[in-house]
Amino acid sequence: MPEAFTKSFADRLNSLCRISVKRSAERERVLPGHAYVAPGHSHLLLKRSGANYMTELSQAEPVNRHRPSVDVLFRSAATMRAKMRSA
């Protein structure tokens, strides 16, 4: 997704949805009732910081020809869940 598109896409969704929607920034705290759209130039990942989930942006290589890639996001979410279960 082009970087300029993701901002307008998030703004449009925000105007239509009951939850807050925004384009994600680096190291942003993930809040209930909010949705985060990856910027067009980066993968979006979830990380833990103490008791909070935080966003992380990565400019790693495209996955399946895409950056951002939902595969990267879902893989990071699955890793967080697995870590919580093993703790």
C-alpha positions in Angstrom: 0.0 0.0 0.0 1.4 3.4 -0.9 2.3 5.5 2.2 0.0 8.4 1.3 -2.9 6.0 0.9 -2.6 4.4 4.3 -3.0 7.8 6.1 -6.2 8.7 4.1 -7.4 5.0 4.4 -7.0 5.2 8.2 -8.7 8.6 8.4 -11.6 7.3 6.3 -12.1 4.2 8.4 -11.9 6.4 11.5 -14.8 8.5 10.2 -16.9 5.4 9.6 -16.1 3.2 12.5 -17.2 3.2 16.2 -13.6 2.4 17.2 -10.7 4.8 16.7 -8.6 4.0 13.6 -5.3 5.6 12.9 -2.1 4.9 11.0 0.4 3.4 13.4 3.5 5.1 14.7 6.7 3.5 16.1 6.5 2.3 19.7 2.8 3.3 20.1 0.9 1.7 23.0 -1.8 -0.6 21.7 -5.1 0.4 23.3 -8.5 -1.4 23.5 -11.1 0.0 21.1 -8.4 1.2 18.6 -7.3 -0.2 15.3 -3.9 0.5 13.7 -3.1 0.6 10.0 0.5 -0.1 9.0 2.2 2.8 7.2 2.9 2.0 3.5 6.6 1.8 4.0 6.8 -0.6 7.0 5.6 -3.9 8.4 3.6 -3.5 11.6 4.6 -5.8 14.5 3.4 -6.2 18.1 6.0 -6.2 21.0 5.6 -6.3 24.7 6.9 -3.5 27.0 6.1 -4.5 30.6 2.4 -5.0 30.8 1.7 -3.2 27.6 1.6 -4.1 23.9 3.5 -1.7 21.7 3.8 -1.3 17.9 7.0 -1.7 16.1 7.6 -0.7 12.5 10.1 -2.7 10.4 11.4 -2.0 6.9 12.5 -5.6 6.5 12.2 -7.1 3.1 8.7 -7.6 1.6 7.0 -10.9 2.5 5.2 -12.5 -0.4 6.0 -9.3 -2.3 4.2 -7.1 0.2 5.4 -4.5 2.7 3.4 -4.0 4.9 2.5 -7.7 5.1 -0.3 -9.0 7.3 1.7 -12.2 7.6 4.4 -10.3 9.5 1.7 -8.8 11.8 0.0 -12.1 12.5 3.3 -13.9 13.1 4.3 -11.3 15.7 0.9 -11.5 17.4 1.2 -15.3 17.5 4.6 -15.1 19.0 3.3 -12.8 21.7 0.5 -15.2 22.5 2.9 -18.2 22.7 5.2 -16.2 25.0 2.3 -15.4 27.3 1.2 -19.1 27.4 4.7 -20.3 28.3 5.1 -17.7 31.1 
